[in-house]
Amino acid sequence: MTIQNELYTTILGNGISEIQCRYIAFKLESFGVRKILKIQKDKQHYIFKTDVKQYKIEPLDIDIPATPISEL
């Protein structure tokens, strides 16, 4: 299994659409992330604690691969 697929599998099932999960996994891998340690859900966003940094993920209401991702 590739790193991107492992990230995708970890993200999937947290209330984020499949398309956005795939996009988030792709972007995180491009940032050098190899593992998600914890996913914390807040009201309108998620905090992903990874082996590299922490990221704020803000899923969109529409199902497109353009989910805002920012470093914390």
N, C-alpha and C positions, 0 to 999 in steps of 0.2 A: 504494500500500500504506500502511495506517495505521501509526502508531508502534507500537501494540499488536501488530499482525501482524508487524512487523519484529522486535520483542522476542521474540515467540513463536517465530518461525522460528530466531532465534539460540539460544534455550534448548533447543528440540527437538533430540533426538539426543544429549543428554548423560546419558541414563539416567534421566530424569525422565518420568513418565507424561504423556500429552497433556493430561489434565484439569488436572493440577497445573501444567504449563507454561502453559496458558491463564490460570490463576488468577495465577500469578507475573507474567506479562506485564501483566495487568490492574492488579495492585497496584503494580508498578514504574512503570507509566505514571501512576498516580494520585499517586505520589511525585515526579513531574516528570522521570523518567528518559527520555531520548530515545535512548540508545545504550548497549549493553553492550560494554565494551572487552575484558574477559577473564572467563572462567569457570574457576575453580580448584576441583577436587574434593578434599576431604579424606575421612576415613573415613566419617563419618555426615552430612556436610553439604557445601555448596558455598559458595564465596565469589564473589560477582558484583562485579566492579569496573565501575562505570558512569561516565558523564559527570557524574554528580551526587555520588554517595557510593559506599561499599562496603556490601554487604549480605550477611548470612549467611542462607542458604536451607537449611531442614531438611526435605527431602521425607519424606512419611509412607509407612508401609508399606501403608496402605489408600488406594485411589484416590478421594479426595475433594478438592474445591477448598477446602482450609483449610490450606495449607502455611505453616508458621511462617516469617516473614521479619523479620529484625531488622537495624538499622543497626549498623555497626562504627565 
